[in-house]
Amino acid sequence: MDAALVNPFIEGTLHILDTTAFVKVKPETPFLKKDRKALGDISGLLEISGDLSGSAAISFSEKSILGVVSAMFGEDMTQINEEITDAVGEISNMVAGHVTTKIAEMDKKVKVKFKEVKIGRETLIEHIEGVQHVLALPFSTTKGRVVIEVCYA
């Protein structure tokens, strides 16, 4: 997988977490995902279409998303609820916009769009059909764990 097509997801996610919630991030060891189970308690799914087709997911542990949204809203969030789900959708939308712009700078016409939010660790993350490898990029943050998944057809 071309790192140039993965880096915009990392840059976008980390930039948005830093600017909206002042979250500092430390990368952990990337790996190829072996199953379709979510790598967090809540995940925003993205769809990639155009010159490239693929999918991505941004998964948060419960601790991390509660910490991120608490920092964003300036109030203590204690459980995953509709506000948290909406925030994951909004974060995913912002990442999608960033990725679309960065990949366009590589002279590729793509549209990255937010698809849906999935809740629960046992939830299946349905990536694009026919994909052999899903790259998982885990990060420890000042709020908890975040994992970015990316795959291209």
Secondary structure, DSSP 4 states (H G I P E B T S, - for coil): --HHHHHHHHHHHHHHHHHHH---EEE---EE--SSB-SSSEEEEEEEEESS-EEEEEEE-HHHHHHHHHHHHTS---S--HHHHHHHHHHHHHHHHHHHHHHHTTT--EEEEEEEEEESTT-B--PPTT----EEEEEEESSSEEEEEEEE-
